[in-house]
């Protein structure tokens, strides 16, 4: 599971934790948007040769899973008493921003309040990486008037892979509030998602976590902006597996009727209103 966080974080970030009404509005807009901004698509469109069957093996309303992965249960408390959940993500490259980042430069830590209506805060992961002797870095963020600092403590071998590192949170006075392995966060994100068993390309049947979020785009200065698309991520939950995670853009399914993936042959991914279906 050492590769879990960065592989899992192909899912783009959510701009903030939305209320049910806001989430429904966003989903409606994404479904109506037509061809949306897409970034890097891991699935391929279903063409006229796709034979969509009537056997549905999984169905979920996007309202029930959108942004659920942000609420990991891995938290620290603010002075105001709010719990801040820690998650992670990878942003897509923005075609208009001139960015062409590889995986280590697309990683962000996401901090989401449990109770307040303050927006989620994003910390550029590689900018917060500290390497003994070589590099001392951190990234600042705040909720209201309260300031915090995030540090990814890594040894030289882990410098380009935050998933093998520990994430430390400090308050405005420099006091360490917590320090946890990044894999603790990734495990919590996977555990917080519904599961479906799917037959992989190698013939093995494996459980997949199903997650949904808003596409986020990163420009050349590591600034994020919301795209118009929604993305569904299917991630294999078994530790040590070589099975691939699959990212499916909702716009692909809406515009083409269905989407498919080479990693999961024999399945079609379909939108039926706000319901995401997997058929074989």
N, C-alpha and C positions, 0 to 999 in steps of 0.2 A: 504493500500500500504506500510505498515511498513516493510513487509518482502520482498519487491520487489528487492532491490539491491542484496542481497545474493542469492536469488532464481534465479534472472536473470543471476547472474554471474557464473552459471554453465557453461556458454560459456567460453572456453579457450581463452587466449589472442593471439593477433597477434604480431609477432616479431617486425614489424614496418609497417607503412603505405606504401604500395607498389605502384609503378607506374602501369598503366594498363598493360604494357608489362610484368612486374615482376609478377603481379597477375595472368596473363594468364599462364605464365611459371609454377608457383607454382600449379595452378589448374590442368594443364596437368600432372605434376609429381605426384600429389596426385591421379589422376584418373588412372594413370599407375602403381601405386606403389604396387598393390596387397594387401595382408593383411598388414595393417599399424599398427603402435603403437596406441593402442585404449584407454587406460585409463578407466574411468568409463563410461559405455555406458547405456544411459537411454532408448534406444529403443531395440527391439529384432529383430533378423533376420527373414526374410520371408522364410518359408520352402516350400516344394512342395505343401502343402495344400493351399497356398495363391492363391486366385482367383483375378488376376489383371484385372480390367475392363478397358474400353476405355474412361470413363468419367473423364476428367481432370478438377479439380476444381481450380488449381493454377499452374502457371508455371513462373519460373524466371531464368535468366542466372546468374550463380554464379559470373561472372565478374561484374554484376550490383550491387551486394549486399556485396561482400567480404570486410570486414573491415569497411563498412560504419558506423557501430555503434560507431567507435572511434571518429567520427567528430560530437560531441554532440552539438556544439554551446555554451557550457559552457566553457569559455576561460579566460586566462589571457595573458598579453603581455610581451615579453622579451624586453630587452633594444635595441635589434637589430630590433624590430618592428614586430617580428613574433608572430602569435597567437598560443597559446598552448591549445589544447582541452583536457578536463578532462573526462575520462571514467573509468570503473571498470571492473574487470574480476575475474574469479576463474581458477587457474591452475589445471590441472590433476596431480595426484600423479605419479611420475616416478617409474616404476617397477624396473629399474636398480639402482635407487638412494637410495633404502631402506627407502623411505618416506611413511608414512601412516597418512597424515594430515586429520583432520576433516575440516569442512567448514570454520571456523573462521581463520584457519591457511593457507587457500588456496586463500584468498582474496588479490588481488593486485589492486592498483590504476595505471591507465595507462595515460601517458601524451604524446600527439601526436602533433608535429608541423604541422601547416596548409600549410606552404610554403616551408620551408627548407627540404633538403633531410636527415637531421639528424634522426636517429632511434628513435622510441618511447622509453620512459623511464618507467620502472616499479618500483613501490614502494610496498614493502611487507606491507600489510595493518595492520596486528596486531602488527608489530614492530613499527608502527607510532601512536599507540593508547595511548592517555594521559587520565588518570583518576584522578580527583581531589583528592589530599592528597595521593593517593595510588601509582600513577605511572606517570612519565613525560617522554615521548618518542617522537621521531620524526624520519623522514627518509630523507636523503639528495639525491638530484638528480641534474643534470646539463644539460644544452644545450650549447655546445661550451664551452666558458670560464665563462659563467654565472651560478652561483650556486643558488639553491633553497632548500627549506625544506618543507616537508609536515607533517602536524599534524592532526590526527583524534581526535577531542575533544569529549570525551564521559563521561557521568556520570557512576557511578558503575553499574547500571542496563543495560547500553548499551555497556559495555566493551567487550562482546563477540558477539556483533552484530553491525558492522560498519554501517549498513544501517540506524540505528536510530541515528547516530552521525552526526557531522558537520566536514567538511574537510577544513582545513585552509592551505593556501599557503603563505610562507614567502620568501623574497629575501635573498641574501647572508648577508645583514646587519641585518637580524632579523626583518625587517619591514613587517607587515602583508599586503599582496597584496589583499587577498580575503578570505572569509569564507562562505561556503554554505552548506545546508543540503545535505547529501548523496543522499537522495531521489530526489533532483533536477537533479542530474546526471542520475539516473536510469530512470526517466521520459523522459529525453531528449534522451536517448538511445533507448527507446521503440518507441518514436515518430519519430525517424529517420529511421524506417524500414518499408518495405511494409507490408500490412495487408491482411490476408485471414480469412474468417469466416468458422469455423469448428464445427461440432457437437461433443460434449464431451461425456464421458462415462455416465454422468448423464442425457443425452438427451438434455441439453441446447446447443444452438448455440452461440459461443463466438468468438470475433475477436482475432486473434493471430498475433503478430509481427514475421516476418521471418528474421533471421540474419545468417550470415556465417562468419567464421573466421578460422584461423590456430590453430591447437592443440598445446598447450604449456605444457611442463612437468616440475614439480618442484622437485628438489632433496632435500636431507636431510639438506642442508644449505640455502634453499629458493632461489637457483639459478635456472633460467629458461632456457630451451632449446626447440627449435621447434621440434614438432613431425612431422610425415610424413602425418598425416591425416588432413582433413578438417572437421569441425563440423557445422551443421546447427541447430540453436535453434529456436523452436517455443514457444513463450511466450505469455500467455493470457494477453491482454491489459486492461481488465476491473479491476478496483480497487476493492479490497475486495473479489475477487473471490477465491474459493477453488480449481479451476482447476489447474492441474499440468502443469509445463513447460516440454517440450520434447526436448532432445538433440539427434540428429541423426548423426552418423558418416558416412561420404561419403563412406568410405571403406566398410561399411556394405551393402550399396545399390549396389556398384559396384560389390562386390564379390558374393552377393546372389540374385541379380536381383531386389530386393526390400527390404524395411524394414517396420515394423509395430510398433505400440505402444499401450499398454493397455489403456493409457489415452485417446486415440483417436481411438476407435475401428471402423472398417469399412473403414479405409483409408490405402492406400499403398503409400510409399514414394520411389520415383524412380529417378535415374539419366539417362537422355537422352543426351549423350554428355556432354556439360557443363550446361545443363538445369536441374534444380531441379523441379520435378513434384509431385503434390499430386493428387492421383486418388482415386475414391471410386466406 
